[in-house]
């Protein structure tokens, strides 16, 4: 049984049920998420784009003229990162770009797009799960490192999971290496919730596509119309969660692995966590992981923060 099958089966056998959001990203999931980033309700991409445009020169200056590796964890299609790549290249910086992502499809799209813009830039792509093995996606070498972990990807982890991941990343860095990490900040709950419950239903389709992937890869017979997408937001904890709710009692077969999963009416399967932070939360998680904060870069509305950390 492969890792995908093991993770899916384990999650569906749990009480309560849960599916890992990292498996959203097959070819269809990649395309749907690119649509999500351009939705009017999805403020995160616009806020982070503003931050990177405003502070791209300050980020380059943080490397103090040294040769460096620009490493990106969960690179996606590189839409925002291209702002930095083009600026760094135009300023004559001596750097290599090392994007890493769990999706081979999106890495291919990213590399094609970057080569079209900057054909002479050295690119070292690595496909893999940075949570399971950060060492596999962080290239070794003597150069200083500026690691990008953008897009509020850290919000996909529980507080213990986020701390564990950041300690693993820190273990692969040397003192003085830098991490630029994106945090979606706590804000008016209706603004947060709308970003995960868009009027066009793209986020709903993004979540349901995980069931379609299970059908394809594990011989499942999920009826997508038998599940309802249900996002929630808790302003006290900052946890924004998405669920798929079973509209009725049903049993789903996973023929490729000889398993069957029963759902009661309105059983909930958690598919997504996107935790929101305040600045105190960010300070605490940085300290726990072995970093000191150099700077918080915020957008004009203070919806989002890209926080620059230094490895101690």
N, C-alpha and C positions, 0 to 999 in steps of 0.2 A: 504494500500500500504506500503510495507516495505521500509527500508532506501535505499537499493540498487535501487529499482525501482524509488523512489523519486529523488535520485541523478542523475540517468541516464536520466530520463525524463526532469528534470530541465536543465541538461547540453545540451541535444539535442534541447531543445526549445530556448536556448540562441542564441544571435547573437553577435559575432560569436559562433559557437557550440564548446562545450568542454566536455570531459569525464574525470572523476577523475581517475588518474593513480593508486590510492590505490586499485582499483578493478581489476588490472592486475592479482592479486595473488589468482587465484583458483588453483586447483591441476596441471592443464596443465601449467598455468602461472608460478607456482613455479618451475616446471621442466625446462621450457624454460629459466628462469632467471638464474638458476644454470648453464645452458649451456653458457649463455652470459658471466658469470664471468670468463670462461675459454677460451674465444675467443682471438685470437692474438691481435685484435684491441682494446679490452677492457682492458686498462692499469690500471684501478682504483683498481681492486682487487689485482693485483700484487704489486702496489705501497703501498697500505695500509698493506698488508701482510709484506712487508719489514719493514715498520715503526714499526709494533707491535713486530716483531721478534727482532728488534734492541733495542727497548725501553721498553720491557716488565718488566725488573727489575726496571727501573726508575718509571714506573707506580705503581708497587707494593710498592716501597719505599714511594711514595706519600701518602700512607695510614698510614704511621708512626707506623706500627705494631698493629694498632687497628683492632678489629673485624669489618667487614663491609659487606654490601650487594652490590654485583656486579649486577647492573640492566642494561638490554639491551633493548632499544626501537627499534622496527623494526628488530628483531633478525635474521630473515631469517633462513638459515640452520646452522648458527653459524660457518661457515668455518674458518673465521679469529679469531673469539672469542676463539676458542679452543686453540689457541696459548697462550692466557692469562690464561685460565682456567688451563691448564696443568702446566704452569709455577708457578702460584700462589699455586696450590695444592702441587707441588713438593717442594716448599719453606716453606710449613707448614703454610700458611696463614689461618686465621680463617675467612672464608667468605661463604656466600650463593650466589647462582646464580639465578637471577630472570629475565628470558627472557620474552618479550612481543612482540606480533605480531598480525596483523589483520587476518592472515591466520591460522586457526586451523590445517590444514594439515601440514604446514611447522613447526609449533610448535611441533607437534607429532614427525616429523622426527628429529628435533633438540634434543628433550629430549631423544629419543632413542639413538642417536649418542653420546650424552654426557654421558649418563649412561653406555654405553659400554666402554668408556674411563675412567670414574671416577665414579664407582658405588656407592661410599660413599658420594659423593658431594650432599648437599641439594639443590634441584632445586624447585623453586616456579614459575611455568609458568602461564602467564596471557594472555588470548586472548582478544583483543580489539583494538580500535582506539585511540592511544595515543594523537592524535590532539584533538579529541572531548572531552576526559576526561583523562588527565594525571594522576589524582588521582587514577583512577581505575587500572592502571598498575604499579604504583610506590608503593611498599609495605610499610606500615607504620612501625614504630619501632624506637628504640633508637640508633640503629647502625648507624655509618657513611655510607654514600652512595657514590659509584663511579658509575655514570651513563654513559653507552656507547650509543652513537648515531652515529654509524659508516656508512661507505659506501656512503658518500655524500647524505644521505637521506634528509638532510636539503636543498639540492639543488632542491628538488621537490616542494618547496614553493616559492611564490613570496616574495619580501622583506618584505612587511607588514605581510604576513602570517608567515614567518620565525620568525619575531620579536614577534608576538603574541604567537606562539608555545613556544619559548624559555622563555618568561615571565611566561607562564603557568607551564612549567617545573620548573623554578626557585621558583615559589610559593609553590611547593611541597618539596623543599629542605631546609635544615637548613644551616646557615652560616658555612662555612668550608667544606660542601659537594662538591664533584667534578663531573664535566661533561667532558668526553672525546668525542669530536665531530669531525666528518670527513668533510673536505671540498675539493672538487676538485678545483684545482687552475687554473686560466687563463693561457693559453699556446698557442702554434701554432694552429690556427683554424683548419687546416687539421687533426691534431692529435685528437682534440676534436670530430670533425664531424665523423671521421671514427669509433669512439667508439659506435656511434649510427646508423651506416649504414654499418654494417659488410658485408663482401663479401659473407658469407654463408646465409645471409638473416634471421638469428635467431632473431635479434631485430625486423625486419619486422613482423615475425610470432608472436612475443611476443605482439606487438601492435594489430595485427589483431585478436589475441585470445580474446581480450576484446569484439569484435563483436560476436564471437562464444559464449562467456558466456552470452551475452544479448539474443542471440537466444535461448539458453538453458533455462535460468531462467525467461525470460519475453516473451517467445513465439514469438521472433523476426524472421524476414525472411531476415536478412542481407545476401547478396551475397558477400563473402569475396573477390571474384575475381573482384568485381565492385569498389574496393577501392585500392588506391595506398599509400604506406607508404612514407612519405616525411619529413626527418629531416632537421633542419636548425640550424645555430649558428651565433649569433651576438657578435663579439669580443668586442664591446663597452660596452654592458650591461652585458655580460657574460651569456646570456640566450641561452641555447640549447633546442630547442623545437622539438617535433615530432608531425606530423599531419597524419591523414588519409584523402585522397582526393577522393571525389566521381568522378569516371571516366565519369559519365553521369547523366542526370536528372533522379531521381528515388524517389519512395515513399516506405518507410520501415514501415511495420506494427509491432506493439508490442501487440500481441493478448491477452496476459495475463493481460494487464492493459487497453485494449481497446483504444490504441492510435496509431497514424500514424505520421511519420515524413517525410517531403519532403526535398530532396536534389537537388539543382541545379547542373549543370555540373561544376566540379572542386570546389564545396563547400569543405571547409576545416574543419575538426574536430580536435581540439588540444587534444592530448592524453597524452602528457608528457612534463614536464618542468624539466630541470636539470641545475640549475644555477651554474655558475663558479665564484669563488671569488678570490680576491687578499688579501694580509695580512692586508691592511688597512680596507677592507670591514669586515674582521673577527673581527678586533679590535672594529669597530663601533657597530656591532651587539651584541657582548659580553657586551659592556658597556650599551647599550640600555636595555638589558635583566636583568641586575643586577649581572653580573659576572665580575671578573677580570681574565685576562689571566695569567696562571702560566708558560706555555711553549707551543711553537709550535714545533711539531715533523714532519719533512719533509723527504720524500724519497730522494735518491741520485740525481734524476733528477729534483727535486723540482716540480713535477707534482701534488702532493697531500699533504695535511696537516691533521694530527690529532692534534687538539688543546685542551690542558688541561686547563679547566676553574675552578675557585673556586667561589662558591656562597658567595656573600658579606652579 
